[in-house]
Amino acid sequence: MSEQPVKPFFLWRHLNKLRWLTLITVFSMLILLPFIHVYQTFLAAHSYDLLADSEKQIYDVMEVVTVPFVGADPVEDLDAIKGNTWSGTFWELQLSDPLAAVGQISAGLTVYTPFLLTIIIPVLLTLLFGRFFCGWICPATFLYELNTNLAAGLRMLGFKVGNRQYDKRIKYIVLALGVFLSAITGSILMAGIYPPAILGREIYYAIALGGFGAGTLFFLLTLLFDLFVARRGFCRYVCPGGALYSLLGRFRLVRIKRVVENCNDCAKCNAVCEFGLDPLRDNFGQECNNCTACIAICPTDAMTFTLKLKDIAGQGPGHLGRQYKRDHHEGDVDGEA
């Protein structure tokens, strides 16, 4: 008797499109906010007639862009959204990256409660969805995944790209070392090598101050590392924020699971996973960021979501695959004999 296929909720396979829209929106906001800050400065100074032509163009464009969102006092109204993914304000709701709080506590050797409160929502969401920040919000992910597409193009043209494997625990050492050095120096050193914080600063420097800092060079080096040494190597092996989110993600409630009845063992889920996980053998682990790329690529709808505190143990070969059919057929033959 043939098994009835298990159909996951049809919208799950479209979540990767929503994720890309979210990443594009976050990255666009990092570009827009410095322009808004410059526009606010011009407004506060009442200096339109003194502006250079290029500055007047910024003023005119931002006036059109922001007019639907401001009232009688645009200078104050435009403060509704400030900051970046390291720490920002959204209509009086203050949110911070948990790594920012860890850095502040280690550098100051004290707990500043108001700042600690700003990480409650991100931490709760991480305990619910796992390393979701890395897959759904981090502005560096947008560029890193474009970099992965570039690597695929170079590979098709015959160029050798990086695919080395390292111990994923290295990033936990980086996190611990960052905490230790921050405590000794009194500076939040981890922000200097954390891609989301770097991008927030460097984009602001470029737009509002007309230049780049050393962080731009460091970020470009991470792109080259990913391209020619290890696929998504910085996120997998070095990123201190990725380490912190992975530790919290170990206890996540929402997890991706394989529907073994639908699986044909094609391994497309493994090939598309940016973090080198093994969905085909039910091995997701704490590194999974629920990006849903494996759900989107699966041709037989063999990936879905489940609510569990642990990954499902290995379920064996997919029931639509050759190995399962061969083993099952041999079992039937033995039974008949």
Summary of the structure (lengths in Angstrom):
residues: 337
radius of gyration: 23.7
end to end distance: 18.4
largest distance: 95.5
contacts: 1039
relative contact order: 0.13
helix: 61%
strand: 7%
